[in-house]
Amino acid sequence: MSAVGLQDDEDTFKILIATDIHLGYLEKDPVRGNDTFVTFNEILEHAQKNEVDFVLLGGDLFHENKPSRKTIHTCLESLRKYCMGDRPVQFEVLSDQAVNFQFSKFPWVNYQDENLNISMPIFSIHGNHDDPTGVDALCALDILSCAGLLNHFGRSTSVEKIDISPILLRKGRTKIALYGLGAIPDERLYRMFVNKQVTMLRPKEDEDSWFNLFVIHQNRSKHGATNYIPEQFLDDFINLVVWGHEHECKITPAQNEQQHFYVTQPGSSVVTSLSPGEAVKKHVGLLRVKGKKMKMQRIALETVRTFYMEDVVLADHPELFNPDNPKVIQAIQAFCMEKVEMMLDNAERERLGNPRQPEKPLIRLRVDYTGGFEPFIIHRFSQKFMDRVANPKDIIHFFRHREQKEKNDNDLNFGKLFSRPASEGVTLRVEDLVKQYFQTAEKVRKFRESRRENTEEEDEEVREAMTRARAQRSKDVVLDSASSDEELMDTGMKASGDSDDDIPTTLSRGRGRGRARGARGQNSTARGSSRRGRAFRSLKPEPSQSASKFFSEDIIDDELDLEESHINLSSKTNQRFSAMSSFSKRGSQSQTSRGVDFESDEDDPFKNTATSRRKK
């Protein structure tokens, strides 16, 4: 697919490729505020010097979704300076421009506008930093497009289906089908690819004669299960993919072994994070396409601020650092200072061969203090390099790896409790935790609903059983009342002389243990009857109460002590007492058989009192 030594002729497209320029990044910083604008001018300068046919940007031209007035003004200055001129454009657009630029009020390529004089067109998709938002779904690129300084394409607003229609370009005998897809949330686009909702339309005539160039701005490296776009999702008829959003410069095209297309990753033109990927030398690419052949020329950016990064592990230097040494912090600080001085010397030597580079470099020293060491105060350390580095506040970064504990057989193996696919590794992401949370919440909700349904069924069964039991008890009470009246008639007892009003009066006149036990018997009986409801008390007199009244009257009539009453008891009284005891037993048995829970015989006041009198 690649070709060496393509000649610049009337059949060769020359395209300058760049991504992630991030205009306006740290624009208020006194040292780094103009870095993005200076580098953007250099990129356009390279394009003008090489007389490219057009410039292709892969998203994130602006760092903010709402750029400041300074950023917009500076960008317009650069575009007007390098893109306008009298040099004629050598290629033509064959596709329906009303479809390619359907979201613009001026749906045609800017160099064909009779009111503009464009010598170097710029085609750009939007990124995740400058994507369309708001009610009107506008972005900063739409402002540049309306001004006629840039051609914004690759925009899609549908969440159900995406049809990517290419811009068909022709120069001599070379034809390019330029596809573009602006930034879309990775999870959504991933799902749409899986559901076959993304379609790349192809020209009807001589579809195999086109060089298919696709520009995309998504995660290329895997950050999660669906938080990236695998290269295998893309169609295999593509020849070259320009991948934006990733800041590490990998501009040399690499072939995908499965899809057989090539992928170029230009990376960012400014350092936006002090990470290892940003420390790679920054480049833009000059792409030449002739027929179905291509060639990528790397162009190093000279105005990018140099960035040096180094890692230090203190535990790897036992001969220099001992955690138990009281002066170990001073030794670590001196060691770090020496490392920073070495990086500054390298940056100064590199700058001698390139006077366009900024004077102050970016320095990052990452120190791993695992092993019992303590970090020193960074603020004092940074003050010594205030005038020599561009990032004195974050020149040192201390971090520590978690020390793995020795395995213990008694410890719980949480790996067996939580199953995780092997592809996800051990990194816990927010979206995974949220997904697990909602899955667990759904399980808890279903469990609570099932338990509530079971409880309601059990309560209904209990209510039905209680209703049946209540009805049966009412029936038994009526029958028992009739039988009890017959028994009272047979024993010769008269209910008219035994009113409940006489009980408290007679009991209060008693003395000694007889009075206490009589009162306790009365209370015990009342407790037993109150537990089972009022029906038994109102419908049937308590046999224990009747017996208590007869026995209490014998004691009170004699007005004697317990011993005297025992001596003077006649045989007629004993016979009557035995009859009452047998009647009380029959009444208790009949009530117990019907489910009434009375006190036991041990608490019976008649039995205890009679027994005590016999003993005396």
C-alpha positions as CSV (number, residue, x, y, z in Angstrom):
1,M,0.0,0.0,0.0
2,S,2.8,2.4,0.8
3,A,5.1,3.8,-2.0
4,V,8.4,5.5,-1.9
5,G,9.4,8.4,-4.1
6,L,6.0,9.6,-5.3
7,Q,6.6,12.5,-7.6
8,D,4.6,15.7,-7.2
9,D,2.6,15.9,-10.4
10,E,-0.9,16.7,-11.6
11,D,-2.2,13.2,-10.4
12,T,-0.8,13.4,-6.8
13,F,-2.7,14.7,-3.9
14,K,-0.7,16.4,-1.2
15,I,-2.5,16.6,2.2
16,L,-1.2,17.9,5.5
17,I,-2.6,15.9,8.3
18,A,-2.8,17.1,12.0
19,T,-5.0,16.4,15.0
20,D,-5.6,17.7,18.5
21,I,-4.2,21.2,18.2
22,H,-6.1,22.4,21.3
23,L,-6.1,26.1,20.6
24,G,-6.4,28.1,23.8
25,Y,-4.9,25.6,26.2
26,L,-3.5,27.4,29.3
27,E,-4.0,30.7,27.4
28,K,-3.8,32.6,30.8
29,D,-0.6,31.0,31.8
30,P,2.2,33.7,31.6
31,V,4.7,31.2,30.3
32,R,2.7,28.7,28.2
33,G,-0.2,30.9,27.2
34,N,0.8,31.3,23.5
35,D,2.2,27.8,22.9
36,T,-0.9,26.5,21.0
37,F,-1.1,29.6,18.7
38,V,2.6,29.5,17.8
39,T,2.4,25.8,16.9
40,F,-0.8,26.3,14.9
41,N,0.9,28.9,12.8
42,E,3.9,26.6,12.3
43,I,1.5,23.8,11.0
44,L,-0.1,26.2,8.5
45,E,3.3,27.4,7.5
46,H,4.4,23.9,6.7
47,A,1.3,23.4,4.6
48,Q,1.8,26.6,2.7
49,K,5.5,25.9,2.1
50,N,4.8,22.4,0.7
51,E,1.9,23.8,-1.4
52,V,-0.5,21.1,-0.2
53,D,-3.9,20.7,-1.9
54,F,-5.7,20.9,1.4
55,V,-5.2,20.5,5.2
56,L,-7.0,17.7,7.0
57,L,-7.6,18.1,10.8
58,G,-8.8,15.2,13.0
59,G,-10.7,17.1,15.7
60,D,-10.1,19.2,18.8
61,L,-8.9,22.3,17.0
62,F,-10.1,24.1,20.1
63,H,-9.4,23.1,23.7
64,E,-12.7,24.6,25.1
65,N,-16.2,24.1,23.8
66,K,-16.7,27.8,24.1
67,P,-13.4,29.4,23.2
68,S,-12.5,32.8,24.5
69,R,-12.5,35.9,22.3
70,K,-8.7,35.8,22.3
71,T,-8.6,32.3,21.0
72,I,-11.2,32.9,18.3
73,H,-9.5,36.1,17.2
74,T,-6.0,34.5,17.0
75,C,-7.4,31.5,15.1
76,L,-9.1,33.8,12.5
77,E,-5.8,35.7,12.1
78,S,-3.9,32.5,11.3
79,L,-6.5,31.2,8.9
80,R,-6.8,34.4,7.0
81,K,-3.0,34.7,6.8
82,Y,-2.3,31.3,5.4
83,C,-5.5,30.0,3.7
84,M,-6.3,33.0,1.6
85,G,-4.5,33.8,-1.6
86,D,-4.4,33.7,-5.4
87,R,-2.9,30.2,-5.8
88,P,-5.5,28.1,-7.6
89,V,-6.9,24.9,-6.1
90,Q,-6.0,21.9,-8.3
91,F,-8.8,19.4,-7.3
92,E,-12.5,19.3,-7.7
93,V,-15.5,18.0,-5.7
94,L,-17.6,15.4,-7.4
95,S,-20.1,14.5,-4.6
96,D,-23.3,16.3,-3.7
97,Q,-22.1,19.1,-1.4
98,A,-25.6,19.7,-0.1
99,V,-25.3,16.3,1.6
100,N,-21.6,16.7,2.7
101,F,-22.2,20.1,4.3
102,Q,-25.9,19.8,5.0
103,F,-25.7,21.5,8.5
104,S,-24.2,24.7,7.0
105,K,-26.1,27.7,5.7
106,F,-23.6,27.7,2.9
107,P,-23.5,24.0,1.8
108,W,-20.6,24.1,-0.5
109,V,-16.8,24.0,-0.2
110,N,-15.3,27.4,0.7
111,Y,-12.9,27.7,-2.3
112,Q,-15.8,27.5,-4.7
113,D,-17.5,30.5,-3.1
114,E,-17.3,33.4,-5.6
115,N,-17.0,35.9,-2.7
116,L,-13.9,34.3,-1.2
117,N,-10.4,33.8,-2.4
118,I,-9.2,30.6,-0.8
119,S,-5.8,29.1,-1.9
120,M,-5.5,26.4,0.8
121,P,-8.8,24.7,1.9
122,I,-9.0,23.1,5.4
123,F,-11.3,20.1,6.0
124,S,-12.0,19.3,9.7
125,I,-14.2,17.1,11.8
126,H,-15.0,18.1,15.4
127,G,-13.6,16.4,18.5
128,N,-14.9,15.8,22.0
129,H,-13.5,19.2,23.1
130,D,-15.2,21.3,20.5
131,D,-18.3,19.2,19.7
132,P,-21.7,20.8,18.9
133,T,-23.8,21.6,21.9
134,G,-26.8,23.7,22.9
135,V,-30.3,24.1,21.5
136,D,-28.9,24.9,18.0
137,A,-26.2,22.2,18.2
138,L,-23.4,24.6,17.2
139,C,-19.7,24.5,17.8
140,A,-16.7,26.7,17.2
141,L,-16.0,25.1,13.9
142,D,-19.4,26.3,12.6
143,I,-18.3,29.8,13.2
144,L,-15.2,29.3,11.1
145,S,-17.3,27.5,8.4
146,C,-19.8,30.4,8.3
147,A,-16.9,32.8,7.9
148,G,-15.7,30.8,4.9
149,L,-12.3,29.9,6.4
150,L,-12.9,26.2,7.1
151,N,-15.0,23.2,5.8
152,H,-16.7,21.4,8.7
153,F,-17.8,17.9,7.7
154,G,-18.4,14.4,9.3
155,R,-21.2,15.6,11.6
156,S,-24.0,13.3,12.6
157,T,-26.9,14.1,15.0
158,S,-28.9,10.8,14.8
159,V,-28.7,8.4,17.7
160,E,-30.4,5.6,15.9
161,K,-28.5,5.3,12.6
162,I,-25.4,6.9,11.1
163,D,-24.9,7.0,7.3
164,I,-21.4,8.4,6.5
165,S,-21.5,9.9,3.0
166,P,-18.0,10.7,1.6
167,I,-16.7,13.8,0.0
168,L,-15.6,12.7,-3.5
169,L,-12.4,14.5,-4.6
170,R,-10.5,14.2,-7.9
171,K,-7.2,15.5,-9.0
172,G,-6.1,14.3,-12.4
173,R,-6.5,10.5,-12.4
174,T,-6.5,10.2,-8.6
175,K,-9.8,10.0,-6.8
176,I,-10.2,10.2,-3.0
177,A,-13.3,9.3,-1.1
178,L,-13.0,11.3,2.1
179,Y,-15.0,9.9,5.0
180,G,-15.4,11.7,8.3
181,L,-17.1,11.1,11.7
182,G,-16.9,13.6,14.4
183,A,-16.6,12.7,18.1
184,I,-19.5,10.7,19.5
185,P,-19.6,9.2,23.1
186,D,-17.6,6.0,22.8
187,E,-20.2,3.8,24.5
188,R,-23.0,5.0,22.2
189,L,-20.9,4.6,19.0
190,Y,-19.7,1.1,20.2
191,R,-23.3,0.0,20.6
192,M,-24.3,1.4,17.2
193,F,-21.4,-0.5,15.6
194,V,-22.4,-3.7,17.3
195,N,-26.1,-3.2,16.2
196,K,-25.0,-2.6,12.6
197,Q,-26.3,1.0,12.7
198,V,-23.2,2.6,11.2
199,T,-23.0,2.5,7.4
200,M,-20.3,3.9,5.2
201,L,-21.7,4.7,1.7
202,R,-19.6,3.9,-1.3
203,P,-19.6,5.5,-4.8
204,K,-21.7,3.6,-7.3
205,E,-19.3,4.0,-10.2
206,D,-15.9,2.3,-10.1
207,E,-16.0,1.9,-6.3
208,D,-12.7,0.0,-6.4
209,S,-10.8,2.9,-8.1
210,W,-11.2,5.2,-5.1
211,F,-8.6,5.8,-2.4
212,N,-10.8,5.6,0.8
213,L,-9.6,7.9,3.5
214,F,-11.4,7.9,6.9
215,V,-11.0,10.5,9.7
216,I,-12.2,9.5,13.2
217,H,-11.9,11.0,16.6
218,Q,-12.5,8.3,19.3
219,N,-10.6,6.3,21.9
220,R,-8.3,3.9,20.1
221,S,-6.8,2.3,23.1
222,K,-9.1,0.2,25.3
223,H,-10.2,2.1,28.4
224,G,-13.0,-0.2,29.3
225,A,-15.4,-2.9,27.9
226,T,-17.1,-0.4,25.6
227,N,-15.2,2.8,26.1
228,Y,-13.3,2.6,22.8
229,I,-13.7,1.7,19.2
230,P,-11.9,-1.4,18.0
231,E,-10.3,-1.1,14.6
232,Q,-12.1,-4.3,13.6
233,F,-15.4,-2.4,13.6
234,L,-14.3,-0.4,10.6
235,D,-15.0,-1.5,7.1
236,D,-12.1,-3.4,5.3
237,F,-12.4,-1.4,2.1
238,I,-10.8,1.6,3.8
239,N,-7.2,2.3,2.7
240,L,-6.1,4.7,5.4
241,V,-7.5,5.7,8.8
242,V,-6.5,9.0,10.4
243,W,-7.1,8.5,14.1
244,G,-7.6,11.6,16.3
245,H,-8.1,12.0,20.1
246,E,-5.0,10.0,21.1
247,H,-2.2,12.4,21.9
248,E,0.8,10.0,21.6
249,C,2.4,10.6,18.2
250,K,2.4,7.4,16.1
251,I,2.2,9.1,12.7
252,T,3.9,6.3,10.7
253,P,1.1,4.2,9.2
254,A,0.7,0.8,10.8
255,Q,-1.2,-2.0,9.1
256,N,-4.1,-3.7,10.7
257,E,-3.5,-7.4,10.2
258,Q,-7.2,-8.4,10.1
259,Q,-8.8,-5.5,8.2
260,H,-5.6,-4.9,6.1
261,F,-6.0,-1.1,6.2
262,Y,-3.4,1.3,7.5
263,V,-3.8,3.5,10.6
264,T,-1.9,6.8,11.3
265,Q,-2.1,8.5,14.6
266,P,-0.6,12.0,14.4
267,G,-1.1,12.8,18.1
268,S,-1.4,16.3,19.6
269,S,0.7,19.3,18.7
270,V,0.9,20.5,22.3
271,V,1.5,18.9,25.7
272,T,-1.7,18.9,27.6
273,S,-0.8,16.3,30.3
274,L,2.5,15.4,31.8
275,S,2.3,11.7,30.8
276,P,4.7,9.4,29.0
277,G,2.7,9.5,25.8
278,E,3.1,13.3,25.6
279,A,6.9,13.1,25.9
280,V,7.1,11.6,22.4
281,K,8.4,14.0,19.8
282,K,5.5,15.9,18.1
283,H,5.0,15.6,14.3
284,V,2.5,16.3,11.6
285,G,2.3,14.3,8.4
286,L,2.5,15.2,4.7
287,L,0.4,12.5,2.9
288,R,0.9,11.9,-0.8
289,V,-1.7,9.9,-2.7
290,K,-1.5,8.8,-6.3
291,G,-4.0,6.3,-7.5
292,K,-4.2,3.6,-4.9
293,K,-0.7,4.3,-3.5
294,M,0.3,6.5,-0.7
295,K,3.4,7.9,1.2
296,M,3.5,9.5,4.6
297,Q,6.3,12.1,5.3
298,R,6.9,13.0,8.9
299,I,7.4,16.7,9.7
300,A,8.8,17.5,13.1
301,L,7.3,20.5,14.9
302,E,10.0,22.9,16.0
303,T,8.0,25.3,18.1
304,V,6.7,22.7,20.5
305,R,8.0,23.1,24.1
306,T,10.3,20.3,25.0
307,F,9.2,17.8,27.6
308,Y,11.5,15.6,29.5
309,M,10.2,12.9,31.9
310,E,12.0,10.4,34.1
311,D,11.0,7.8,36.8
312,V,12.9,7.2,40.0
313,V,12.4,4.2,42.4
314,L,14.0,5.0,45.7
315,A,14.0,1.3,46.8
316,D,16.3,0.5,43.8
317,H,19.1,2.5,45.5
318,P,19.7,0.9,48.8
319,E,23.3,2.1,48.8
320,L,22.1,5.7,48.8
321,F,18.9,5.7,50.8
322,N,18.1,4.1,54.1
323,P,14.6,4.7,55.6
324,D,16.0,4.6,59.1
325,N,18.5,7.3,58.5
326,P,17.3,10.6,60.0
327,K,18.8,12.5,57.1
328,V,17.3,10.4,54.4
329,I,15.0,13.2,53.2
330,Q,17.9,15.5,52.6
331,A,19.6,12.8,50.6
332,I,16.5,12.2,48.5
333,Q,16.1,15.9,47.8
334,A,19.7,16.2,46.7
335,F,19.3,13.1,44.4
336,C,16.1,14.6,42.8
337,M,17.8,17.9,42.3
338,E,20.6,16.2,40.4
339,K,18.1,14.4,38.2
340,V,16.4,17.7,37.3
341,E,19.6,19.3,36.5
342,M,20.5,16.5,34.1
343,M,17.2,16.9,32.3
344,L,17.6,20.7,32.1
345,D,21.1,20.2,30.5
346,N,19.6,17.9,27.9
347,A,16.8,20.4,27.1
348,E,19.4,23.2,26.7
349,R,21.5,21.1,24.3
350,E,18.4,20.3,22.2
351,R,17.4,24.0,22.1
352,L,20.9,25.0,20.7
353,G,20.1,23.3,17.4
354,N,16.6,24.8,17.3
355,P,16.2,28.4,18.2
356,R,12.4,28.3,17.6
357,Q,11.9,26.2,20.7
358,P,10.7,28.0,23.8
359,E,13.4,28.6,26.4
360,K,11.8,27.0,29.4
361,P,11.2,23.2,29.0
362,L,8.6,21.0,30.8
363,I,10.2,18.7,33.4
364,R,8.5,15.9,35.2
365,L,10.3,13.7,37.7
366,R,8.2,10.8,39.1
367,V,9.5,9.5,42.4
368,D,8.3,6.1,43.7
369,Y,8.9,6.3,47.5
370,T,7.6,2.8,48.3
371,G,9.5,1.0,51.0
372,G,9.1,3.2,54.1
373,F,10.4,6.5,52.6
374,E,8.7,9.9,53.2
375,P,8.3,12.6,50.5
376,F,9.8,16.0,51.0
377,I,8.1,19.4,50.6
378,I,7.7,20.1,46.9
379,H,7.0,23.8,47.3
380,R,10.5,24.6,48.6
381,F,12.1,22.3,45.9
382,S,10.2,24.1,43.1
383,Q,11.2,27.5,44.1
384,K,14.8,26.7,43.0
385,F,13.6,26.2,39.4
386,M,11.1,29.0,39.1
387,D,13.1,30.8,36.3
388,R,14.3,27.7,34.5
389,V,11.3,25.4,33.9
390,A,7.8,26.1,32.6
391,N,6.0,24.0,35.2
392,P,7.7,24.6,38.6
393,K,4.6,23.7,40.6
394,D,4.3,20.2,39.4
395,I,7.9,19.4,38.6
396,I,8.0,16.5,41.2
397,H,5.3,13.8,41.4
398,F,5.5,11.4,44.4
399,F,3.6,8.2,44.2
400,R,3.7,4.8,46.0
401,H,2.7,1.4,44.8
402,R,0.5,-0.7,47.1
403,E,2.5,-3.3,49.0
404,Q,1.0,-6.7,48.4
405,K,0.5,-8.6,51.6
406,E,1.6,-12.2,52.0
407,K,-1.0,-14.8,51.2
408,N,-2.8,-16.3,54.2
409,D,-4.9,-19.3,54.0
410,N,-7.3,-17.8,56.6
411,D,-7.9,-14.7,54.6
412,L,-11.0,-14.6,52.4
413,N,-10.4,-15.0,48.7
414,F,-12.5,-12.1,47.3
415,G,-11.6,-13.2,43.8
416,K,-13.9,-16.2,44.2
417,L,-16.7,-14.0,45.5
418,F,-16.7,-11.6,42.6
419,S,-16.3,-12.9,39.1
420,R,-14.7,-10.6,36.5
421,P,-14.0,-11.2,32.9
422,A,-10.3,-11.7,32.1
423,S,-10.4,-8.9,29.5
424,E,-11.2,-6.3,32.1
425,G,-8.2,-6.9,34.2
426,V,-8.1,-5.6,37.7
427,T,-8.9,-1.9,37.0
428,L,-12.2,-0.8,38.5
429,R,-13.9,1.9,36.4
430,V,-16.8,4.1,37.3
431,E,-19.1,2.8,34.6
432,D,-18.4,-0.8,35.8
433,L,-19.3,0.1,39.4
434,V,-22.4,1.9,38.3
435,K,-23.5,-1.1,36.2
436,Q,-22.9,-3.5,39.1
437,Y,-24.8,-1.2,41.5
438,F,-27.9,-1.1,39.3
439,Q,-27.7,-4.9,38.8
440,T,-27.5,-5.4,42.5
441,A,-30.3,-2.9,43.2
442,E,-32.5,-4.7,40.7
443,K,-31.9,-8.1,42.4
444,V,-32.7,-6.5,45.8
445,R,-35.9,-5.0,44.4
446,K,-37.1,-8.4,43.0
447,F,-36.2,-10.1,46.3
448,R,-38.2,-7.6,48.2
449,E,-41.2,-7.9,45.9
450,S,-41.2,-11.7,46.2
451,R,-40.8,-11.5,50.0
452,R,-43.7,-9.0,50.2
453,E,-45.9,-11.2,48.1
454,N,-45.1,-14.2,50.2
455,T,-45.8,-12.2,53.4
456,E,-49.1,-11.0,52.1
457,E,-50.2,-14.6,51.2
458,E,-49.2,-15.8,54.6
459,D,-51.1,-12.9,56.3
460,E,-54.2,-13.8,54.3
461,E,-54.0,-17.4,55.3
462,V,-53.6,-16.4,59.0
463,R,-56.6,-14.1,58.8
464,E,-58.7,-16.8,57.2
465,A,-57.7,-19.3,59.9
466,M,-58.4,-16.8,62.7
467,T,-61.8,-16.0,61.2
468,R,-62.7,-19.7,61.1
469,A,-61.4,-20.2,64.7
470,R,-63.4,-17.2,65.9
471,A,-66.6,-18.5,64.3
472,Q,-66.0,-22.0,65.9
473,R,-65.4,-20.5,69.3
474,S,-68.6,-18.5,69.2
475,K,-70.5,-21.7,68.4
476,D,-68.8,-23.5,71.3
477,V,-69.5,-20.7,73.8
478,V,-73.3,-20.9,73.1
479,L,-73.3,-24.7,73.6
480,D,-71.1,-24.5,76.7
481,S,-73.4,-21.8,78.3
482,A,-76.3,-24.1,78.1
483,S,-74.5,-27.1,79.6
484,S,-73.1,-25.0,82.4
485,D,-76.6,-23.8,83.5
486,E,-77.7,-27.4,83.7
487,E,-74.8,-28.4,85.9
488,L,-75.5,-25.5,88.2
489,M,-79.1,-26.6,88.5
490,D,-78.1,-30.2,89.4
491,T,-75.7,-29.1,92.2
492,G,-78.3,-27.0,93.9
493,M,-76.3,-23.7,93.4
494,K,-78.3,-20.4,93.4
495,A,-76.8,-17.7,91.1
496,S,-79.2,-15.1,92.5
497,G,-77.3,-14.9,95.8
498,D,-73.9,-14.8,94.3
499,S,-73.5,-11.4,92.6
500,D,-70.1,-10.1,91.6
501,D,-70.6,-7.1,93.7
502,D,-70.3,-9.1,96.9
503,I,-66.9,-10.5,96.1
504,P,-64.7,-7.5,96.9
505,T,-66.6,-6.7,100.1
506,T,-66.3,-10.2,101.5
507,L,-62.6,-10.5,100.5
508,S,-61.7,-7.3,102.2
509,R,-63.1,-8.5,105.5
510,G,-60.9,-11.6,105.6
511,R,-57.6,-11.8,107.5
512,G,-54.2,-13.4,107.2
513,R,-53.1,-15.7,104.5
514,G,-56.6,-16.7,103.6
515,R,-57.3,-13.1,102.5
516,A,-54.1,-12.8,100.4
517,R,-54.7,-16.1,98.6
518,G,-58.3,-15.3,98.0
519,A,-57.4,-12.0,96.4
520,R,-54.7,-13.7,94.3
521,G,-57.1,-16.3,93.1
522,Q,-59.5,-13.6,92.0
523,N,-56.8,-11.6,90.1
524,S,-55.5,-14.8,88.5
525,T,-58.9,-15.7,87.2
526,A,-59.5,-12.3,85.8
527,R,-56.2,-12.4,84.0
528,G,-57.1,-15.7,82.4
529,S,-60.5,-14.6,81.2
530,S,-59.2,-11.2,79.8
531,R,-56.7,-12.9,77.6
532,R,-59.3,-14.7,75.6
533,G,-61.8,-12.0,75.1
534,R,-65.0,-10.8,76.8
535,A,-67.3,-13.4,75.3
536,F,-66.4,-16.0,77.9
537,R,-66.8,-13.6,80.8
538,S,-70.2,-12.2,79.7
539,L,-71.8,-15.5,78.6
540,K,-70.5,-17.9,81.3
541,P,-69.8,-17.3,85.0
542,E,-66.3,-18.4,86.2
543,P,-66.6,-21.6,88.3
544,S,-63.5,-20.6,90.3
545,Q,-65.2,-17.4,91.4
546,S,-68.3,-19.3,92.6
547,A,-66.2,-21.6,94.6
548,S,-64.2,-18.8,96.1
549,K,-67.4,-17.0,97.3
550,F,-68.7,-20.1,99.1
551,F,-65.4,-20.8,100.8
552,S,-64.9,-17.2,101.8
553,E,-68.3,-17.0,103.4
554,D,-67.6,-20.0,105.7
555,I,-64.4,-18.3,106.9
556,I,-66.0,-14.9,107.4
557,D,-69.1,-16.2,109.3
558,D,-66.8,-17.8,112.0
559,E,-64.5,-14.7,112.3
560,L,-61.8,-16.9,113.6
561,D,-58.1,-17.5,112.9
562,L,-57.0,-20.1,110.4
563,E,-56.5,-22.7,113.1
564,E,-59.9,-22.2,114.6
565,S,-61.7,-22.3,111.3
566,H,-60.0,-25.6,110.6
567,I,-61.1,-27.1,113.9
568,N,-64.7,-25.9,113.6
569,L,-65.3,-27.1,110.1
570,S,-68.2,-29.4,110.0
571,S,-68.6,-32.5,107.9
572,K,-71.3,-30.8,106.0
573,T,-68.9,-28.0,105.1
574,N,-66.2,-30.4,104.0
575,Q,-68.7,-32.2,101.8
576,R,-69.7,-29.0,100.2
577,F,-66.1,-28.0,99.7
578,S,-65.3,-31.3,98.0
579,A,-68.3,-30.8,95.7
580,M,-67.1,-27.4,94.8
581,S,-63.6,-28.6,94.1
582,S,-64.9,-31.4,91.8
583,F,-67.1,-28.8,90.0
584,S,-64.2,-26.5,89.6
585,K,-62.1,-29.3,88.0
586,R,-64.8,-30.2,85.6
587,G,-65.2,-26.5,84.6
588,S,-61.4,-26.2,84.0
589,Q,-61.3,-29.3,81.9
590,S,-64.2,-28.3,79.8
591,Q,-62.7,-24.8,79.2
592,T,-59.2,-26.2,78.5
593,S,-60.5,-28.7,76.0
594,R,-62.0,-25.8,74.0
595,G,-58.6,-24.1,73.8
596,V,-58.9,-21.6,76.7
597,D,-55.6,-21.1,78.5
598,F,-56.3,-20.8,82.3
599,E,-53.8,-20.8,85.1
600,S,-52.4,-24.2,86.2
601,D,-53.6,-26.1,89.2
602,E,-50.6,-25.0,91.2
603,D,-52.0,-21.4,91.2
604,D,-55.5,-22.5,92.1
605,P,-56.5,-20.6,95.3
606,F,-58.9,-23.2,96.5
607,K,-56.5,-26.1,96.2
608,N,-53.7,-24.3,98.0
609,T,-55.9,-23.0,100.8
610,A,-57.5,-26.3,101.4
611,T,-54.1,-28.0,101.5
612,S,-52.8,-25.5,104.0
613,R,-55.8,-25.9,106.3
614,R,-55.5,-29.7,106.3
615,K,-51.8,-29.4,107.2
616,K,-52.6,-27.1,110.1
